[in-house]
Structures are given as C-alpha cells and as structure tokens.
C-alpha cells in the first residue's frame, strides 16, 4: 500500500491562511467607517403608558381550573 505524501501539506496550509488573511484585510479595508465618530445625546424620554395610572386585572390561563 503506498504511503500518503504529506510533504506539501505545510506550505498548502500556510498559503491558505495567508490568502484568507489578505482577503479579510481587503474586505475590512473597503468597509465604510465614519471619519469622526461623535457621541450622541442619550436623554431618556418618559412615555405615558396606560398601565402606569390604572390597575390592570390579571387573568388565569385557560388551562387552569377556577376554584
């Protein structure tokens, strides 16, 4: 039975990683990033919801028997 020749595996794997690294670098470099990121004013706004001012009734699920 012939032996499997693994002498070229190292250079194949290294060249594959190098090609993937170069492709990812090109893909990332073409991504548009904002040139001057500025912080936004993060003020919280209060919203009036109907359940804050009145009592809401909680119902049992239909699968539970009522006593």
PDB file of N, CA, C and O in Angstrom, chain B, residues numbered from 101:
ATOM      1  N   UNK B 101       0.852  -1.172   0.000  1.00  0.00           N
ATOM      2  CA  UNK B 101       0.000   0.000   0.000  1.00  0.00           C
ATOM      3  C   UNK B 101       0.904   1.244   0.000  1.00  0.00           C
ATOM      4  O   UNK B 101       1.828   1.330   0.809  1.00  0.00           O
ATOM      5  N   UNK B 102       0.645   2.209  -0.903  1.00  0.00           N
ATOM      6  CA  UNK B 102       1.526   3.375  -0.985  1.00  0.00           C
ATOM      7  C   UNK B 102       1.325   4.321   0.204  1.00  0.00           C
ATOM      8  O   UNK B 102       0.235   4.423   0.766  1.00  0.00           O
ATOM      9  N   UNK B 103       2.390   4.994   0.557  1.00  0.00           N
ATOM     10  CA  UNK B 103       2.375   5.942   1.676  1.00  0.00           C
ATOM     11  C   UNK B 103       1.788   7.279   1.202  1.00  0.00           C
ATOM     12  O   UNK B 103       2.004   7.691   0.063  1.00  0.00           O
ATOM     13  N   UNK B 104       1.049   7.945   2.085  1.00  0.00           N
ATOM     14  CA  UNK B 104       0.466   9.234   1.758  1.00  0.00           C
ATOM     15  C   UNK B 104       1.560  10.303   1.854  1.00  0.00           C
ATOM     16  O   UNK B 104       2.230  10.437   2.878  1.00  0.00           O
ATOM     17  N   UNK B 105       1.725  11.055   0.768  1.00  0.00           N
ATOM     18  CA  UNK B 105       2.762  12.084   0.737  1.00  0.00           C
ATOM     19  C   UNK B 105       2.235  13.358   1.409  1.00  0.00           C
ATOM     20  O   UNK B 105       1.354  14.028   0.870  1.00  0.00           O
ATOM     21  N   UNK B 106       2.776  13.685   2.583  1.00  0.00           N
ATOM     22  CA  UNK B 106       2.333  14.855   3.335  1.00  0.00           C
ATOM     23  C   UNK B 106       3.370  15.978   3.305  1.00  0.00           C
ATOM     24  O   UNK B 106       3.300  16.902   4.115  1.00  0.00           O
ATOM     25  N   UNK B 107       4.325  15.909   2.388  1.00  0.00           N
ATOM     26  CA  UNK B 107       5.395  16.908   2.383  1.00  0.00           C
ATOM     27  C   UNK B 107       4.898  18.283   1.933  1.00  0.00           C
ATOM     28  O   UNK B 107       5.511  19.291   2.284  1.00  0.00           O
ATOM     29  N   UNK B 108       3.815  18.354   1.174  1.00  0.00           N
ATOM     30  CA  UNK B 108       3.326  19.651   0.687  1.00  0.00           C
ATOM     31  C   UNK B 108       2.211  20.220   1.558  1.00  0.00           C
ATOM     32  O   UNK B 108       1.727  21.318   1.285  1.00  0.00           O
ATOM     33  N   UNK B 109       1.798  19.509   2.588  1.00  0.00           N
ATOM     34  CA  UNK B 109       0.682  19.976   3.420  1.00  0.00           C
ATOM     35  C   UNK B 109       1.023  21.265   4.151  1.00  0.00           C
ATOM     36  O   UNK B 109       0.180  22.156   4.255  1.00  0.00           O
ATOM     37  N   UNK B 110       2.235  21.378   4.654  1.00  0.00           N
ATOM     38  CA  UNK B 110       2.610  22.565   5.424  1.00  0.00           C
ATOM     39  C   UNK B 110       2.510  23.828   4.579  1.00  0.00           C
ATOM     40  O   UNK B 110       1.905  24.810   5.009  1.00  0.00           O
ATOM     41  N   UNK B 111       3.082  23.819   3.407  1.00  0.00           N
ATOM     42  CA  UNK B 111       3.050  25.009   2.548  1.00  0.00           C
ATOM     43  C   UNK B 111       1.633  25.285   2.065  1.00  0.00           C
ATOM     44  O   UNK B 111       1.268  26.444   1.871  1.00  0.00           O
ATOM     45  N   UNK B 112       0.828  24.245   1.868  1.00  0.00           N
ATOM     46  CA  UNK B 112      -0.563  24.430   1.443  1.00  0.00           C
ATOM     47  C   UNK B 112      -1.380  25.110   2.536  1.00  0.00           C
ATOM     48  O   UNK B 112      -2.143  26.037   2.264  1.00  0.00           O
ATOM     49  N   UNK B 113      -1.216  24.643   3.781  1.00  0.00           N
ATOM     50  CA  UNK B 113      -1.971  25.212   4.892  1.00  0.00           C
ATOM     51  C   UNK B 113      -1.526  26.648   5.165  1.00  0.00           C
ATOM     52  O   UNK B 113      -2.361  27.520   5.406  1.00  0.00           O
ATOM     53  N   UNK B 114      -0.217  26.897   5.129  1.00  0.00           N
ATOM     54  CA  UNK B 114       0.289  28.244   5.369  1.00  0.00           C
ATOM     55  C   UNK B 114      -0.184  29.198   4.282  1.00  0.00           C
ATOM     56  O   UNK B 114      -0.571  30.326   4.585  1.00  0.00           O
ATOM     57  N   UNK B 115      -0.161  28.775   3.031  1.00  0.00           N
ATOM     58  CA  UNK B 115      -0.612  29.658   1.950  1.00  0.00           C
ATOM     59  C   UNK B 115      -2.117  29.893   2.021  1.00  0.00           C
ATOM     60  O   UNK B 115      -2.585  30.966   1.639  1.00  0.00           O
ATOM     61  N   UNK B 116      -2.886  28.913   2.503  1.00  0.00           N
ATOM     62  CA  UNK B 116      -4.320  29.090   2.665  1.00  0.00           C
ATOM     63  C   UNK B 116      -4.598  30.154   3.732  1.00  0.00           C
ATOM     64  O   UNK B 116      -5.431  31.036   3.522  1.00  0.00           O
ATOM     65  N   UNK B 117      -3.897  30.073   4.891  1.00  0.00           N
ATOM     66  CA  UNK B 117      -4.078  31.068   5.941  1.00  0.00           C
ATOM     67  C   UNK B 117      -3.652  32.458   5.475  1.00  0.00           C
ATOM     68  O   UNK B 117      -4.300  33.449   5.812  1.00  0.00           O
ATOM     69  N   UNK B 118      -2.584  32.538   4.716  1.00  0.00           N
ATOM     70  CA  UNK B 118      -2.126  33.818   4.196  1.00  0.00           C
ATOM     71  C   UNK B 118      -3.156  34.416   3.233  1.00  0.00           C
ATOM     72  O   UNK B 118      -3.428  35.615   3.280  1.00  0.00           O
ATOM     73  N   UNK B 119      -3.720  33.590   2.373  1.00  0.00           N
ATOM     74  CA  UNK B 119      -4.729  34.079   1.429  1.00  0.00           C
ATOM     75  C   UNK B 119      -5.988  34.531   2.163  1.00  0.00           C
ATOM     76  O   UNK B 119      -6.567  35.560   1.813  1.00  0.00           O
ATOM     77  N   UNK B 120      -6.420  33.782   3.173  1.00  0.00           N
ATOM     78  CA  UNK B 120      -7.593  34.182   3.942  1.00  0.00           C
ATOM     79  C   UNK B 120      -7.342  35.488   4.692  1.00  0.00           C
ATOM     80  O   UNK B 120      -8.223  36.345   4.764  1.00  0.00           O
ATOM     81  N   UNK B 121      -6.150  35.637   5.245  1.00  0.00           N
ATOM     82  CA  UNK B 121      -5.817  36.865   5.958  1.00  0.00           C
ATOM     83  C   UNK B 121      -5.844  38.059   5.008  1.00  0.00           C
ATOM     84  O   UNK B 121      -6.386  39.109   5.351  1.00  0.00           O
ATOM     85  N   UNK B 122      -5.270  37.909   3.827  1.00  0.00           N
ATOM     86  CA  UNK B 122      -5.246  39.005   2.851  1.00  0.00           C
ATOM     87  C   UNK B 122      -6.663  39.343   2.397  1.00  0.00           C
ATOM     88  O   UNK B 122      -7.010  40.520   2.288  1.00  0.00           O
ATOM     89  N   UNK B 123      -7.482  38.336   2.134  1.00  0.00           N
ATOM     90  CA  UNK B 123      -8.858  38.588   1.702  1.00  0.00           C
ATOM     91  C   UNK B 123      -9.665  39.306   2.781  1.00  0.00           C
ATOM     92  O   UNK B 123     -10.432  40.221   2.481  1.00  0.00           O
ATOM     93  N   UNK B 124      -9.495  38.895   4.030  1.00  0.00           N
ATOM     94  CA  UNK B 124     -10.216  39.562   5.112  1.00  0.00           C
ATOM     95  C   UNK B 124      -9.743  40.999   5.292  1.00  0.00           C
ATOM     96  O   UNK B 124     -10.552  41.887   5.561  1.00  0.00           O
ATOM     97  N   UNK B 125      -8.448  41.237   5.147  1.00  0.00           N
ATOM     98  CA  UNK B 125      -7.936  42.596   5.261  1.00  0.00           C
ATOM     99  C   UNK B 125      -8.497  43.491   4.156  1.00  0.00           C
ATOM    100  O   UNK B 125      -8.832  44.650   4.401  1.00  0.00           O
ATOM    101  N   UNK B 126      -8.596  42.961   2.958  1.00  0.00           N
ATOM    102  CA  UNK B 126      -9.159  43.738   1.847  1.00  0.00           C
ATOM    103  C   UNK B 126     -10.632  44.014   2.097  1.00  0.00           C
ATOM    104  O   UNK B 126     -11.110  45.124   1.862  1.00  0.00           O
ATOM    105  N   UNK B 127     -11.359  42.997   2.578  1.00  0.00           N
ATOM    106  CA  UNK B 127     -12.785  43.174   2.839  1.00  0.00           C
ATOM    107  C   UNK B 127     -13.013  44.209   3.937  1.00  0.00           C
ATOM    108  O   UNK B 127     -13.916  45.038   3.823  1.00  0.00           O
ATOM    109  N   UNK B 128     -12.216  44.172   4.989  1.00  0.00           N
ATOM    110  CA  UNK B 128     -12.377  45.121   6.084  1.00  0.00           C
ATOM    111  C   UNK B 128     -11.973  46.527   5.640  1.00  0.00           C
ATOM    112  O   UNK B 128     -12.602  47.507   6.040  1.00  0.00           O
ATOM    113  N   UNK B 129     -10.930  46.633   4.818  1.00  0.00           N
ATOM    114  CA  UNK B 129     -10.471  47.961   4.412  1.00  0.00           C
ATOM    115  C   UNK B 129     -11.465  48.656   3.490  1.00  0.00           C
ATOM    116  O   UNK B 129     -11.449  49.883   3.401  1.00  0.00           O
ATOM    117  N   UNK B 130     -12.319  47.922   2.809  1.00  0.00           N
ATOM    118  CA  UNK B 130     -13.309  48.528   1.921  1.00  0.00           C
ATOM    119  C   UNK B 130     -14.604  48.878   2.656  1.00  0.00           C
ATOM    120  O   UNK B 130     -15.508  49.465   2.061  1.00  0.00           O
ATOM    121  N   UNK B 131     -14.704  48.530   3.930  1.00  0.00           N
ATOM    122  CA  UNK B 131     -15.904  48.838   4.702  1.00  0.00           C
ATOM    123  C   UNK B 131     -15.913  50.313   5.072  1.00  0.00           C
ATOM    124  O   UNK B 131     -14.915  50.822   5.582  1.00  0.00           O
ATOM    125  N   UNK B 132     -17.019  51.013   4.824  1.00  0.00           N
ATOM    126  CA  UNK B 132     -17.046  52.457   5.130  1.00  0.00           C
ATOM    127  C   UNK B 132     -17.264  52.724   6.622  1.00  0.00           C
ATOM    128  O   UNK B 132     -18.320  52.409   7.172  1.00  0.00           O
ATOM    129  N   UNK B 133     -16.275  53.294   7.252  1.00  0.00           N
ATOM    130  CA  UNK B 133     -16.374  53.686   8.652  1.00  0.00           C
ATOM    131  C   UNK B 133     -16.560  55.193   8.724  1.00  0.00           C
ATOM    132  O   UNK B 133     -16.053  55.911   7.862  1.00  0.00           O
ATOM    133  N   UNK B 134     -17.277  55.694   9.734  1.00  0.00           N
ATOM    134  CA  UNK B 134     -17.394  57.149   9.864  1.00  0.00           C
ATOM    135  C   UNK B 134     -16.043  57.768  10.202  1.00  0.00           C
ATOM    136  O   UNK B 134     -15.279  57.225  11.000  1.00  0.00           O
ATOM    137  N   UNK B 135     -15.764  58.909   9.586  1.00  0.00           N
ATOM    138  CA  UNK B 135     -14.439  59.504   9.764  1.00  0.00           C
ATOM    139  C   UNK B 135     -14.264  60.108  11.152  1.00  0.00           C
ATOM    140  O   UNK B 135     -13.178  60.019  11.727  1.00  0.00           O
ATOM    141  N   UNK B 136     -15.322  60.727  11.707  1.00  0.00           N
ATOM    142  CA  UNK B 136     -15.207  61.348  13.011  1.00  0.00           C
ATOM    143  C   UNK B 136     -16.415  60.934  13.862  1.00  0.00           C
ATOM    144  O   UNK B 136     -17.443  61.611  13.836  1.00  0.00           O
ATOM    145  N   UNK B 137     -16.308  59.853  14.601  1.00  0.00           N
ATOM    146  CA  UNK B 137     -17.463  59.440  15.399  1.00  0.00           C
ATOM    147  C   UNK B 137     -17.689  60.401  16.559  1.00  0.00           C
ATOM    148  O   UNK B 137     -16.763  60.738  17.297  1.00  0.00           O
ATOM    149  N   UNK B 138     -18.921  60.827  16.701  1.00  0.00           N
ATOM    150  CA  UNK B 138     -19.252  61.745  17.790  1.00  0.00           C
ATOM    151  C   UNK B 138     -20.310  61.096  18.675  1.00  0.00           C
ATOM    152  O   UNK B 138     -21.122  60.291  18.217  1.00  0.00           O
ATOM    153  N   UNK B 139     -20.281  61.460  19.935  1.00  0.00           N
ATOM    154  CA  UNK B 139     -21.244  60.873  20.860  1.00  0.00           C
ATOM    155  C   UNK B 139     -22.594  61.555  20.691  1.00  0.00           C
ATOM    156  O   UNK B 139     -22.676  62.762  20.465  1.00  0.00           O
ATOM    157  N   UNK B 140     -23.649  60.756  20.806  1.00  0.00           N
ATOM    158  CA  UNK B 140     -24.992  61.286  20.678  1.00  0.00           C
ATOM    159  C   UNK B 140     -25.540  61.596  22.060  1.00  0.00           C
ATOM    160  O   UNK B 140     -25.132  60.998  23.055  1.00  0.00           O
ATOM    161  N   UNK B 141     -26.467  62.535  22.104  1.00  0.00           N
ATOM    162  CA  UNK B 141     -27.108  62.887  23.354  1.00  0.00           C
ATOM    163  C   UNK B 141     -28.136  61.805  23.693  1.00  0.00           C
ATOM    164  O   UNK B 141     -29.136  61.644  22.994  1.00  0.00           O
ATOM    165  N   UNK B 142     -27.879  61.079  24.757  1.00  0.00           N
ATOM    166  CA  UNK B 142     -28.727  59.945  25.110  1.00  0.00           C
ATOM    167  C   UNK B 142     -29.663  60.312  26.265  1.00  0.00           C
ATOM    168  O   UNK B 142     -29.543  59.765  27.361  1.00  0.00           O
ATOM    169  N   UNK B 143     -30.580  61.225  26.020  1.00  0.00           N
ATOM    170  CA  UNK B 143     -31.533  61.586  27.056  1.00  0.00           C
ATOM    171  C   UNK B 143     -32.720  60.645  26.982  1.00  0.00           C
ATOM    172  O   UNK B 143     -33.227  60.343  25.901  1.00  0.00           O
ATOM    173  N   UNK B 144     -33.151  60.190  28.133  1.00  0.00           N
ATOM    174  CA  UNK B 144     -34.280  59.278  28.184  1.00  0.00           C
ATOM    175  C   UNK B 144     -35.577  60.069  28.183  1.00  0.00           C
ATOM    176  O   UNK B 144     -35.714  61.073  28.883  1.00  0.00           O
ATOM    177  N   UNK B 145     -36.512  59.603  27.393  1.00  0.00           N
ATOM    178  CA  UNK B 145     -37.810  60.261  27.346  1.00  0.00           C
ATOM    179  C   UNK B 145     -38.813  59.407  28.103  1.00  0.00           C
ATOM    180  O   UNK B 145     -38.827  58.183  27.974  1.00  0.00           O
ATOM    181  N   UNK B 146     -39.651  60.066  28.892  1.00  0.00           N
ATOM    182  CA  UNK B 146     -40.673  59.364  29.654  1.00  0.00           C
ATOM    183  C   UNK B 146     -41.926  59.237  28.800  1.00  0.00           C
ATOM    184  O   UNK B 146     -42.458  60.232  28.307  1.00  0.00           O
ATOM    185  N   UNK B 147     -42.390  58.005  28.630  1.00  0.00           N
ATOM    186  CA  UNK B 147     -43.601  57.752  27.867  1.00  0.00           C
ATOM    187  C   UNK B 147     -44.727  57.411  28.826  1.00  0.00           C
ATOM    188  O   UNK B 147     -44.548  56.623  29.755  1.00  0.00           O
ATOM    189  N   UNK B 148     -45.867  57.998  28.599  1.00  0.00           N
ATOM    190  CA  UNK B 148     -47.036  57.678  29.403  1.00  0.00           C
ATOM    191  C   UNK B 148     -47.665  56.385  28.884  1.00  0.00           C
ATOM    192  O   UNK B 148     -48.021  56.280  27.710  1.00  0.00           O
ATOM    193  N   UNK B 149     -47.791  55.431  29.757  1.00  0.00           N
ATOM    194  CA  UNK B 149     -48.432  54.173  29.385  1.00  0.00           C
ATOM    195  C   UNK B 149     -49.696  54.010  30.208  1.00  0.00           C
ATOM    196  O   UNK B 149     -49.729  54.439  31.362  1.00  0.00           O
ATOM    197  N   UNK B 150     -50.733  53.406  29.654  1.00  0.00           N
ATOM    198  CA  UNK B 150     -51.997  53.306  30.376  1.00  0.00           C
ATOM    199  C   UNK B 150     -51.912  52.467  31.643  1.00  0.00           C
ATOM    200  O   UNK B 150     -52.689  52.690  32.572  1.00  0.00           O
ATOM    201  N   UNK B 151     -50.997  51.514  31.709  1.00  0.00           N
ATOM    202  CA  UNK B 151     -50.948  50.660  32.888  1.00  0.00           C
ATOM    203  C   UNK B 151     -50.205  51.310  34.052  1.00  0.00           C
ATOM    204  O   UNK B 151     -50.173  50.746  35.146  1.00  0.00           O
ATOM    205  N   UNK B 152     -49.620  52.460  33.846  1.00  0.00           N
ATOM    206  CA  UNK B 152     -48.984  53.155  34.961  1.00  0.00           C
ATOM    207  C   UNK B 152     -50.005  53.867  35.847  1.00  0.00           C
ATOM    208  O   UNK B 152     -49.769  54.035  37.044  1.00  0.00           O
ATOM    209  N   UNK B 153     -51.120  54.280  35.286  1.00  0.00           N
ATOM    210  CA  UNK B 153     -52.062  55.077  36.055  1.00  0.00           C
ATOM    211  C   UNK B 153     -53.293  54.299  36.497  1.00  0.00           C
ATOM    212  O   UNK B 153     -54.036  54.797  37.344  1.00  0.00           O
ATOM    213  N   UNK B 154     -53.544  53.131  35.983  1.00  0.00           N
ATOM    214  CA  UNK B 154     -54.711  52.379  36.412  1.00  0.00           C
ATOM    215  C   UNK B 154     -54.342  50.928  36.681  1.00  0.00           C
ATOM    216  O   UNK B 154     -53.338  50.421  36.180  1.00  0.00           O
ATOM    217  N   UNK B 155     -55.163  50.278  37.474  1.00  0.00           N
ATOM    218  CA  UNK B 155     -54.942  48.883  37.833  1.00  0.00           C
ATOM    219  C   UNK B 155     -55.369  47.992  36.680  1.00  0.00           C
ATOM    220  O   UNK B 155     -56.440  48.174  36.103  1.00  0.00           O
ATOM    221  N   UNK B 156     -54.522  47.028  36.352  1.00  0.00           N
ATOM    222  CA  UNK B 156     -54.894  46.077  35.310  1.00  0.00           C
ATOM    223  C   UNK B 156     -55.181  44.734  35.944  1.00  0.00           C
ATOM    224  O   UNK B 156     -54.476  44.306  36.857  1.00  0.00           O
ATOM    225  N   UNK B 157     -56.208  44.076  35.464  1.00  0.00           N
ATOM    226  CA  UNK B 157     -56.627  42.797  36.015  1.00  0.00           C
ATOM    227  C   UNK B 157     -55.789  41.693  35.395  1.00  0.00           C
ATOM    228  O   UNK B 157     -55.567  41.675  34.184  1.00  0.00           O
ATOM    229  N   UNK B 158     -55.325  40.767  36.234  1.00  0.00           N
ATOM    230  CA  UNK B 158     -54.543  39.641  35.763  1.00  0.00           C
ATOM    231  C   UNK B 158     -55.456  38.424  35.692  1.00  0.00           C
ATOM    232  O   UNK B 158     -56.115  38.076  36.671  1.00  0.00           O
ATOM    233  N   UNK B 159     -55.492  37.792  34.549  1.00  0.00           N
ATOM    234  CA  UNK B 159     -56.355  36.640  34.344  1.00  0.00           C
ATOM    235  C   UNK B 159     -55.544  35.358  34.441  1.00  0.00           C
ATOM    236  O   UNK B 159     -54.360  35.330  34.106  1.00  0.00           O
ATOM    237  N   UNK B 160     -56.196  34.297  34.904  1.00  0.00           N
ATOM    238  CA  UNK B 160     -55.564  32.986  34.930  1.00  0.00           C
ATOM    239  C   UNK B 160     -55.524  32.417  33.518  1.00  0.00           C
ATOM    240  O   UNK B 160     -56.385  32.739  32.700  1.00  0.00           O
ATOM    241  N   UNK B 161     -54.537  31.578  33.222  1.00  0.00           N
ATOM    242  CA  UNK B 161     -54.547  30.896  31.924  1.00  0.00           C
ATOM    243  C   UNK B 161     -55.774  29.983  31.815  1.00  0.00           C
ATOM    244  O   UNK B 161     -56.307  29.523  32.825  1.00  0.00           O
ATOM    245  N   UNK B 162     -56.205  29.731  30.597  1.00  0.00           N
ATOM    246  CA  UNK B 162     -57.403  28.940  30.392  1.00  0.00           C
ATOM    247  C   UNK B 162     -57.250  27.486  30.813  1.00  0.00           C
ATOM    248  O   UNK B 162     -58.240  26.803  31.073  1.00  0.00           O
ATOM    249  N   UNK B 163     -56.005  27.010  30.881  1.00  0.00           N
ATOM    250  CA  UNK B 163     -55.798  25.593  31.206  1.00  0.00           C
ATOM    251  C   UNK B 163     -55.982  25.313  32.691  1.00  0.00           C
ATOM    252  O   UNK B 163     -56.191  24.161  33.073  1.00  0.00           O
ATOM    253  N   UNK B 164     -55.908  26.350  33.552  1.00  0.00           N
ATOM    254  CA  UNK B 164     -56.065  26.127  34.986  1.00  0.00           C
ATOM    255  C   UNK B 164     -57.537  26.170  35.367  1.00  0.00           C
ATOM    256  O   UNK B 164     -58.267  27.059  34.930  1.00  0.00           O
ATOM    257  N   UNK B 165     -57.982  25.203  36.192  1.00  0.00           N
ATOM    258  CA  UNK B 165     -59.398  25.248  36.628  1.00  0.00           C
ATOM    259  C   UNK B 165     -59.614  26.332  37.674  1.00  0.00           C
ATOM    260  O   UNK B 165     -58.771  26.550  38.544  1.00  0.00           O
ATOM    261  N   UNK B 166     -60.729  26.991  37.582  1.00  0.00           N
ATOM    262  CA  UNK B 166     -61.050  28.020  38.556  1.00  0.00           C
ATOM    263  C   UNK B 166     -61.713  27.399  39.767  1.00  0.00           C
ATOM    264  O   UNK B 166     -62.484  26.448  39.638  1.00  0.00           O
ATOM    265  N   UNK B 167     -61.422  27.928  40.936  1.00  0.00           N
ATOM    266  CA  UNK B 167     -61.967  27.341  42.171  1.00  0.00           C
ATOM    267  C   UNK B 167     -63.130  28.139  42.676  1.00  0.00           C
ATOM    268  O   UNK B 167     -63.714  27.796  43.704  1.00  0.00           O
TER     269      UNK B 167
END
